[in-house]
Amino acid sequence: MLPDLAEAALINELIHECEAAFQVERLDSFASSSRGHVYAARNLVDHVPMLRTFWQGGVIESFLTEHLGERFGLVRILYFDKPPDRTWALGWHKDTAIAVASHGVESRHFSRPTVKAGTPHVIASDPILQNMLTLRIHLDKVTRENGPLRVIPQSHEHRECEGLGIENSQMILAERGEILAMRPLLSHCSGASEPHTTRHRRILHLEFASSEQLPDNYQWHQFISIQR
């Protein structure tokens, strides 16, 4: 948990820019609740320009460089919310899918090609996922009330790794603006919000890779590197 990387002014601006995009562009990549709240969005970097740059410079860039090296880049952004009228839960899993430019070539590094919100995706091999890092930026305070994430410590080494086991899973509670840094292969789940809650649980989920290069002529759907 990284408590000091996202200041209140930045969080306010991120929320404002995301909500403005949701109001203007009702696209297939946005999923809405019965009251119109967007609770999931893919390809968000295409609709919110500041998401390309806000992590560049300062302590966020320094942290990413420390863990991924000088040639890292942003490869995908997702948005999740649990609005009061549309809570949801997700079982235990690891994040093994990546967004690519195309997936027509056979490869031992990639499998199970799909298309999500118009973007090709594949399941990536462990060596690729082991060189990625996710930052989950909490746009709201996360309590037991609004469906926090649970993680299994030490389960991130490979896809079969069980770490310390479900019995030792930990609940991730967070203040507004705190960032969770996690590897894609970390086992995690998410419970539903408590009944009658008025809390949202908005998250920006940013995935970074250490290199623009992928095997077998595959390419990332997007690779946004530091503007030097």
C-alpha positions as CSV (number, residue, x, y, z in Angstrom):
1,M,0.0,0.0,0.0
2,L,1.3,3.4,-1.1
3,P,-0.4,6.1,1.0
4,D,1.3,9.2,-0.2
5,L,1.4,9.0,-4.0
6,A,-2.0,10.5,-5.0
7,E,-3.0,13.8,-3.5
8,A,-6.5,14.9,-2.9
9,A,-6.4,17.5,-5.8
10,L,-5.3,14.7,-8.2
11,I,-8.1,12.3,-7.1
12,N,-10.7,15.1,-7.5
13,E,-9.4,15.8,-11.1
14,L,-9.4,12.1,-12.0
15,I,-13.0,11.7,-10.8
16,H,-14.1,14.8,-12.7
17,E,-12.4,13.7,-15.9
18,C,-13.8,10.2,-15.7
19,E,-17.3,11.3,-15.0
20,A,-17.2,13.8,-17.8
21,A,-16.2,11.1,-20.2
22,F,-19.0,8.8,-19.0
23,Q,-21.6,11.5,-19.6
24,V,-20.4,12.3,-23.1
25,E,-19.5,8.8,-24.4
26,R,-21.9,6.0,-23.7
27,L,-19.9,3.3,-25.5
28,D,-19.9,-0.5,-25.4
29,S,-16.8,-0.4,-23.2
30,F,-18.8,1.3,-20.4
31,A,-21.2,-0.8,-18.3
32,S,-23.9,1.1,-16.4
33,S,-26.3,0.4,-13.5
34,S,-30.0,1.0,-13.5
35,R,-29.5,4.6,-12.3
36,G,-26.9,5.3,-14.9
37,H,-23.8,4.9,-12.7
38,V,-20.9,3.4,-14.7
39,Y,-19.6,0.5,-12.8
40,A,-17.1,-0.9,-15.3
41,A,-15.1,0.6,-18.1
42,R,-12.4,-0.7,-20.5
43,N,-10.1,1.2,-22.8
44,L,-10.5,4.2,-20.6
45,V,-7.2,5.8,-21.7
46,D,-8.9,6.5,-25.1
47,H,-11.6,8.7,-23.4
48,V,-9.7,10.4,-20.6
49,P,-6.5,12.1,-21.9
50,M,-5.0,12.8,-18.5
51,L,-4.7,9.1,-17.8
52,R,-1.9,9.0,-20.3
53,T,0.3,11.4,-18.3
54,F,-0.8,11.9,-14.6
55,W,1.5,9.1,-13.4
56,Q,4.5,10.5,-15.3
57,G,7.0,12.5,-13.2
58,G,7.2,12.5,-9.4
59,V,6.9,9.7,-7.0
60,I,4.6,7.4,-9.1
61,E,7.0,7.3,-12.0
62,S,9.9,6.8,-9.6
63,F,8.2,3.9,-7.9
64,L,7.4,2.2,-11.3
65,T,10.9,2.7,-12.5
66,E,12.3,1.1,-9.4
67,H,10.2,-2.0,-9.9
68,L,10.0,-2.3,-13.7
69,G,13.1,-0.5,-15.0
70,E,13.6,2.4,-17.3
71,R,11.7,1.1,-20.3
72,F,8.3,0.5,-18.7
73,G,5.0,1.6,-20.2
74,L,1.3,1.8,-19.5
75,V,-0.6,-1.0,-21.3
76,R,-4.2,-0.9,-20.0
77,I,-6.5,1.0,-17.8
78,L,-9.8,-0.4,-16.3
79,Y,-12.3,1.4,-14.1
80,F,-14.4,-0.3,-11.4
81,D,-17.2,0.9,-9.2
82,K,-19.7,-0.6,-6.8
83,P,-22.5,1.9,-6.9
84,P,-25.1,1.5,-4.2
85,D,-27.7,0.3,-6.7
86,R,-25.5,-2.2,-8.5
87,T,-23.1,-4.0,-6.2
88,W,-21.3,-7.1,-7.4
89,A,-18.7,-9.7,-6.3
90,L,-15.9,-11.5,-8.0
91,G,-14.4,-14.9,-7.0
92,W,-10.8,-15.8,-6.5
93,H,-8.7,-15.3,-9.6
94,K,-5.4,-14.0,-11.0
95,D,-5.2,-11.4,-13.7
96,T,-3.8,-13.3,-16.7
97,A,-5.4,-11.5,-19.7
98,I,-3.7,-8.8,-21.6
99,A,-4.9,-6.4,-24.3
100,V,-3.0,-6.9,-27.6
101,A,-3.1,-5.3,-31.1
102,S,-4.2,-8.7,-32.7
103,H,-4.1,-12.3,-31.8
104,G,-4.1,-14.3,-35.0
105,V,-0.7,-16.0,-34.6
106,E,-0.2,-19.2,-32.7
107,S,2.2,-18.9,-29.8
108,R,3.2,-20.9,-26.8
109,H,3.2,-17.6,-24.9
110,F,-0.5,-16.7,-25.6
111,S,-3.7,-18.6,-25.5
112,R,-7.5,-18.3,-25.4
113,P,-8.0,-15.3,-27.8
114,T,-11.1,-13.2,-27.1
115,V,-12.4,-9.8,-28.0
116,K,-13.5,-7.5,-25.1
117,A,-15.1,-4.1,-25.8
118,G,-13.7,-4.3,-29.3
119,T,-10.1,-5.0,-28.2
120,P,-8.3,-8.3,-28.8
121,H,-7.2,-10.1,-25.5
122,V,-5.2,-13.2,-24.8
123,I,-4.1,-15.1,-21.8
124,A,-0.4,-14.4,-21.3
125,S,2.3,-16.7,-20.1
126,D,3.8,-16.4,-16.6
127,P,7.1,-14.7,-17.8
128,I,5.2,-11.9,-19.3
129,L,2.9,-11.4,-16.3
130,Q,5.8,-11.6,-13.9
131,N,7.2,-8.5,-15.6
132,M,4.1,-6.4,-15.1
133,L,2.8,-4.3,-12.2
134,T,-0.7,-3.0,-11.4
135,L,-1.5,0.1,-9.5
136,R,-5.0,0.3,-8.1
137,I,-5.8,3.9,-7.3
138,H,-8.6,4.2,-4.7
139,L,-10.9,7.1,-5.7
140,D,-13.1,6.5,-2.6
141,K,-12.4,5.3,0.9
142,V,-12.7,1.5,1.1
143,T,-14.2,0.0,4.2
144,R,-15.8,-3.3,5.0
145,E,-19.1,-1.7,3.9
146,N,-18.3,-1.2,0.2
147,G,-16.9,-4.5,-1.0
148,P,-13.1,-4.4,-0.4
149,L,-10.5,-6.5,-2.2
150,R,-9.1,-9.6,-0.5
151,V,-5.6,-10.9,-1.5
152,I,-3.6,-14.0,-0.7
153,P,-0.1,-13.0,0.4
154,Q,2.8,-14.6,-1.5
155,S,0.6,-16.0,-4.2
156,H,2.0,-13.8,-7.0
157,E,5.0,-15.9,-8.1
158,H,3.3,-18.0,-10.8
159,R,-0.3,-19.0,-11.8
160,E,-0.3,-22.2,-9.7
161,C,1.1,-20.6,-6.6
162,E,-1.3,-20.6,-3.7
163,G,0.9,-18.5,-1.4
164,L,-0.2,-18.5,2.3
165,G,-3.6,-20.0,1.4
166,I,-7.1,-18.6,1.5
167,E,-7.2,-19.0,5.2
168,N,-4.5,-16.3,5.5
169,S,-6.1,-13.9,3.0
170,Q,-6.1,-10.2,3.8
171,M,-8.7,-7.6,3.4
172,I,-7.5,-4.4,1.6
173,L,-9.0,-1.4,3.3
174,A,-7.8,2.0,2.0
175,E,-8.1,5.7,2.4
176,R,-9.2,7.9,-0.5
177,G,-6.1,8.4,-2.7
178,E,-4.1,5.4,-1.4
179,I,-2.6,3.1,-4.1
180,L,-2.3,-0.7,-4.0
181,A,0.6,-2.0,-6.0
182,M,0.2,-5.6,-6.9
183,R,1.5,-8.2,-9.4
184,P,-1.1,-9.6,-11.8
185,L,-0.5,-13.1,-10.6
186,L,-1.5,-12.2,-7.0
187,S,-4.7,-14.2,-6.1
188,H,-7.5,-11.8,-5.2
189,C,-11.3,-11.6,-5.0
190,S,-13.9,-8.9,-4.2
191,G,-17.1,-9.2,-2.1
192,A,-20.3,-7.4,-2.6
193,S,-21.1,-4.2,-0.8
194,E,-23.2,-4.4,2.3
195,P,-27.0,-3.9,1.9
196,H,-28.3,-0.4,2.0
197,T,-24.8,1.2,1.8
198,T,-24.6,4.6,0.3
199,R,-20.9,4.3,-0.5
200,H,-19.3,3.9,-4.0
201,R,-16.1,2.0,-4.4
202,R,-14.4,3.6,-7.4
203,I,-11.0,2.2,-8.5
204,L,-8.7,3.1,-11.4
205,H,-6.8,-0.1,-12.3
206,L,-3.6,0.7,-14.2
207,E,-1.4,-2.1,-15.7
208,F,2.2,-1.4,-16.6
209,A,4.8,-3.7,-18.4
210,S,8.5,-3.5,-18.1
211,S,9.1,-3.6,-21.9
212,E,7.3,-2.8,-25.2
213,Q,8.6,-6.1,-26.7
214,L,6.4,-9.2,-26.7
215,P,7.4,-12.6,-28.2
216,D,6.2,-14.0,-31.6
217,N,5.5,-10.6,-33.1
218,Y,2.7,-9.8,-30.8
219,Q,2.2,-6.2,-29.8
220,W,0.4,-4.5,-26.9
221,H,-2.9,-2.9,-27.8
222,Q,-1.3,0.3,-26.3
223,F,2.1,1.0,-24.8
224,I,2.4,4.5,-23.4
225,S,5.9,5.2,-22.3
226,I,7.5,8.1,-20.4
227,Q,7.7,11.3,-22.4
228,R,11.3,12.3,-22.0
